[in-house]
Amino acid sequence: MSADFWAGYLSGAVSIAIGNPLDVVKVRLQASGGSQGVEARFQTPSNLIKGTAAPILGYGALNSLLFVTYNRSEYALNRALSTKDSLWATWGAGALGGLATWAVSTPTELVKCRAQLSAASRSSWTIAQRVWRTEGIRGFYFGGVVTALRDSIGYGFYFWSYELATRYWPRPENGPSPHHETLKVLACGGLAGVVTWASVFPLDVVKTRVQTQPEMTNSLHPRAGAMQITSDVFREGGLRPFFRGLTVCSVRAFIVNAVQWAVYEWTMHKLGHGRELDAFVST
């Protein structure tokens, strides 16, 4: 396996373990109609770790696929465009990486969101078994189109904003130091996470609503698609419901992605494929 595969897997698993409690809050805010307070949605502290198993297992694999596809695509695009480190190539490679994760991210997101919204103490495994029994393999890919759209756009901005931020991060007069490079990776990684979610949050709201609809009991009452959900959300209160939970999501995104990029860069260096961050990873 390549270095970026393992760096992606490790950084993805670690970041999800850290950020899952705030992700539970985000998903419940998105799925609600806004009539209940946040406190009412969390009767016990254990609710804040609901749905952790699915994203830790799935997101590790997803992140591996993401970084491997991104790195290969960026190289190919820069070569095709006869450019070096083009930010257009960076965005395009990120979008391709996000699209490549669709096969993993759609079922992972579906199981995670349903587990987080489950009133009973149902594990990710229990949710997955029920989907398989009642809907088969197709059930895991319900909401796949909007998920693919969210991921391709979001990851385009994810890598673009990280590269842009690292390029314009001020350089100290005395040269890089461990403290400076550590702060650089954490700050730029966190910023990339916030930019990413701000760019696709309305799509994520629609995705969450689509995937967490009640199970279809008969063909006369099919579940709504993304366009119908979008219309329903808009009727709730205009544009405001599309951004419900964005503050919580931004806090989570900064923390999670600061850690993710730090773990990724450190792991890549340890595996002999580090970038220009020697002062950072030497600590």
C-alpha positions in Angstrom: 0.0 0.0 0.0 1.2 3.6 -0.7 2.2 6.0 2.0 -0.8 8.3 1.3 -3.2 5.4 1.7 -2.0 4.7 5.2 -1.7 8.4 6.1 -5.2 9.0 4.8 -6.6 6.1 6.7 -5.0 7.0 10.0 -5.8 10.7 9.8 -9.4 9.9 8.9 -10.0 7.5 11.7 -8.4 9.8 14.3 -10.3 12.9 13.2 -13.7 11.1 13.3 -13.1 9.8 16.8 -12.4 13.3 17.9 -15.2 15.1 16.1 -18.1 12.6 16.3 -19.8 14.2 19.4 -20.2 17.6 17.6 -21.3 15.7 14.4 -24.2 14.2 16.3 -25.3 17.7 17.3 -25.0 18.9 13.6 -27.0 16.0 12.2 -29.8 16.4 14.7 -30.1 20.1 14.1 -30.2 19.5 10.3 -32.8 16.8 10.6 -35.1 18.7 13.0 -37.7 21.3 12.2 -36.3 23.6 14.8 -39.1 23.1 17.3 -37.0 21.4 20.0 -34.0 22.7 21.9 -30.6 21.1 21.5 -30.8 19.9 25.1 -33.9 17.9 24.5 -32.2 15.8 21.9 -29.5 14.4 24.2 -31.0 12.6 27.2 -27.7 10.9 28.0 -24.0 11.6 27.4 -23.8 8.3 25.4 -26.0 9.8 22.7 -23.0 12.0 21.8 -21.0 8.9 20.6 -23.9 7.3 18.7 -23.0 6.3 15.2 -19.2 6.4 15.8 -18.4 2.9 14.5 -19.6 3.4 11.0 -17.7 6.6 10.3 -14.5 5.4 12.0 -14.4 2.2 9.8 -15.8 3.8 6.7 -14.1 7.2 6.9 -10.7 5.7 7.3 -11.2 3.8 4.0 -12.8 6.9 2.5 -9.9 9.1 3.5 -7.4 6.7 2.1 -9.2 6.6 -1.3 -9.6 10.4 -1.2 -5.9 11.2 -0.7 -4.7 8.5 -3.1 -7.0 9.8 -5.8 -6.3 13.4 -5.1 -2.5 13.0 -5.2 -2.6 11.0 -8.5 -5.1 13.3 -10.1 -3.2 16.5 -9.1 -0.1 15.1 -10.7 -1.9 14.1 -13.9 -3.8 17.4 -14.2 -0.7 19.5 -13.7 1.1 17.5 -16.3 -1.8 17.7 -18.7 -2.0 21.5 -18.2 1.8 21.9 -18.4 1.7 23.7 -15.0 3.2 23.2 -11.6 1.2 23.4 -8.5 -1.8 25.0 -10.2 -4.6 25.8 -7.8 -7.1 25.0 -10.6 -5.5 21.5 -10.8 -5.7 21.3 -7.0 -9.4 22.0 -7.0 -10.1 19.6 -9.9 -8.1 16.9 -8.2 -9.9 17.4 -4.9 -13.3 17.2 -6.8 -12.2 14.0 -8.5 -11.1 12.6 -5.1 -14.4 13.5 -3.6 -16.3 11.8 -6.4 -14.2 8.7 -6.1 -15.2 8.3 -2.4 -18.9 8.1 -3.3 -19.1 4.3 -3.1 -17.8 4.4 0.5 -19.2 7.8 1.7 -22.9 7.2 0.8 -23.5 4.0 2.8 -21.3 5.3 5.6 -23.2 8.6 5.9 -26.6 6.8 5.7 -25.8 4.4 8.5 -24.1 7.1 10.6 -27.0 9.6 10.3 -29.7 7.0 11.0 -27.8 5.8 14.1 -27.3 9.3 15.4 -31.0 10.1 15.0 -32.2 6.7 16.4 -34.4 7.2 19.5 -33.5 3.7 20.8 -29.9 2.6 21.5 -29.3 1.2 18.1 -25.8 0.6 17.0 -24.4 1.2 13.5 -24.3 -2.5 12.9 -27.9 -2.9 13.8 -28.9 -0.1 11.5 -26.8 -1.6 8.6 -28.5 -5.0 9.2 -31.9 -3.5 9.0 -31.2 -1.6 5.8 -29.8 -4.8 4.2 -32.9 -6.8 5.3 -35.5 -4.3 4.2 -33.9 -2.6 1.2 -30.9 -4.6 0.0 -27.8 -3.1 -1.4 -29.8 -0.3 -3.1 -30.9 0.9 0.3 -27.3 1.8 1.3 -27.1 4.2 -1.7 -30.3 6.1 -1.1 -29.3 9.8 -1.4 -26.2 8.9 -3.4 -26.5 11.6 -6.0 -26.7 14.5 -3.6 -23.9 12.9 -1.5 -21.6 12.7 -4.7 -22.4 16.3 -5.5 -21.6 17.4 -1.9 -18.4 15.5 -1.8 -17.0 16.5 -5.2 -17.6 20.2 -4.6 -16.6 20.1 -0.9 -13.4 18.3 -1.4 -12.5 20.5 -4.3 -12.6 23.5 -1.9 -11.0 21.4 0.8 -7.7 20.8 -0.9 -7.8 24.2 -2.7 -8.2 26.2 0.5 -5.5 24.2 2.4 -3.0 24.7 -0.4 -3.9 28.4 -0.7 -3.6 29.0 3.0 -0.2 27.2 3.3 1.2 29.2 0.4 0.2 32.5 1.9 1.0 31.7 5.5 3.5 34.3 6.7 7.1 33.1 6.9 9.1 34.0 10.0 12.2 36.2 9.4 14.5 33.7 11.2 13.3 30.7 9.2 10.7 28.0 10.1 10.6 26.6 13.6 8.8 23.6 15.1 6.3 25.9 16.7 5.7 27.9 13.5 5.2 24.9 11.3 2.9 23.1 13.8 0.7 26.2 14.0 0.7 26.5 10.2 -0.5 23.0 9.6 -3.2 23.2 12.4 -4.5 26.6 11.4 -4.5 25.9 7.6 -6.1 22.5 8.1 -8.8 23.9 10.4 -9.5 26.8 7.9 -9.8 24.3 5.1 -12.4 22.4 7.0 -14.5 25.5 7.7 -14.3 26.6 4.1 -15.3 23.2 2.9 -18.4 22.9 5.0 -19.5 26.5 4.3 -19.4 25.8 0.6 -21.6 22.7 0.8 -23.7 23.0 3.9 -27.1 23.4 2.2 -26.3 20.3 0.2 -25.4 18.5 3.4 -28.7 19.5 5.0 -30.6 18.1 2.0 -28.5 14.9 2.1 -29.2 14.4 5.8 -33.0 14.9 5.3 -33.0 12.5 2.4 -31.2 9.7 4.1 -33.0 9.9 7.4 -36.6 9.7 6.1 -38.8 7.1 7.6 -38.7 3.7 6.0 -41.0 3.3 3.0 -43.9 1.1 4.0 -45.5 0.7 0.6 -45.1 1.9 -3.0 -48.0 4.3 -2.7 -46.0 6.5 -0.3 -42.5 6.6 -1.7 -39.8 8.6 0.0 -39.0 12.1 -1.3 -36.1 12.8 -3.5 -33.5 15.6 -3.1 -35.5 18.1 -5.1 -38.7 17.5 -3.1 -36.7 17.7 0.2 -35.1 21.0 -1.0 -38.5 22.4 -1.6 -39.8 21.2 1.7 -36.9 22.7 3.6 -37.3 26.1 1.9 -41.0 26.1 2.8 -40.0 25.7 6.5 -38.4 29.1 6.6 -36.7 30.2 3.4 -32.9 29.9 3.4 -32.5 29.8 7.1 -33.1 26.0 7.6 -30.4 25.3 5.0 -27.8 26.7 7.4 -29.2 25.3 10.7 -26.2 23.8 12.5 -23.5 25.6 10.6 -22.0 27.2 13.7 -21.6 23.8 15.4 -20.4 22.3 12.2 -17.8 25.0 11.7 -16.4 24.5 15.2 -16.2 20.7 14.6 -14.7 21.2 11.1 -11.9 23.4 12.4 -10.9 20.9 15.2 -11.3 17.8 13.1 -9.4 19.0 10.1 -6.7 20.7 12.0 -6.0 17.3 13.6 -6.5 15.4 10.3 -4.0 17.4 8.4 -1.5 17.3 11.3 -1.8 13.5 11.5 -1.6 13.2 7.7 1.5 15.3 7.3 3.2 13.6 10.2 2.5 10.1 8.9 3.6 11.0 5.4 6.9 12.2 6.8 7.4 9.1 8.9 6.8 7.0 5.8 9.4 8.9 3.9 7.0 11.0 1.7 6.8 14.3 3.7 6.4 17.7 2.1 8.3 20.8 3.1 7.4 20.6 6.7 10.6 19.3 8.2 10.5 21.7 11.1 7.0 20.6 12.0 7.5 16.8 11.8 10.9 16.8 13.5 9.3 17.5 16.8 
